[in-house]
Amino acid sequence: MGKESELTFEQAMARLEEIVQEIDVGGHTLEQTLLLFEEGIKLARQCSGQLAEARGRLDMLSKKPDGSAEAKPHKA
């Protein structure tokens, strides 16, 4: 997938914030702005996927009546 897939969630979010600030400040050509936007979209999708994966992992845990955690299969 490329450089973005090697980033942790936190690194991807930090880079996404940088991109937003760069675009807000301006001073870039249209082409540069489009490239930044494209990178931002890829990072946002990566973060969304990582969050969905984490949510799925959390969903696999449920509490038993005694309060202990129980792993159960994730429903796709």
N, C-alpha and C positions, 0 to 999 in steps of 0.2 A: 504494500500500500504506500510505503514511502516514509518520510521523516516523521509525519504526524503520528503514525501508528507506534512509534517508539517512545512517545511521550507518556508520562503518567497523567492521570486526570488533572492533578494540580498544575503540572507544567503546561498542559494544553489550555487550561482555564487562564493561567497567567499570560500566555501568548495571545489568547483571544482578547483579553483586556487590553494588551498593548496595541493590538490591531485596531480595536475600537478607538483608542485614544489617538492613534496615528491618523485614522480617517477623519476623526472629529477636528483635529488640528488643521488638517488640509495641507496644501502646498505640494501635493503630488499631482502628477499628470493623470489623466483619465485612465490610461493603461496601468499605471502603478496602483491606482485606487482599485481597479478591477481585480488585479492580482492579489492585493491585500484582502479584498472581499471574498475572493475565491478561497484563499487560505483560511479565512475565518469560518466560512461555511463548512469546510472539511473538518476543522477543529471542533465546531459545534456539533457536527454529526458524530465525531469520535466520542466526545463527552456524553452525548445522548446515549450512545451505544454502551458506554461504560456504566452509566447510571442504570440503564435497563438491565444490564448483567448483574449489577450489585443488587438491584431490586429483586431480581429473580432468586438470587442466593438468599436474600433475607426472607423471601416468601417460602423458601423450603424449610424454614425453621418455624415451628409452632410450639406453643406451650401445652404441656400436658396438664391435667387437672391438679397435679401435685406441684406445679410451678416449674418443673424441669423442662429443658428444651428437648424437642424431638425433631429430627430431620425427616422430611417427607419429600417425595418426588415433586419436582417442579412441573406445573402444567403449562405447556407451551402454547 
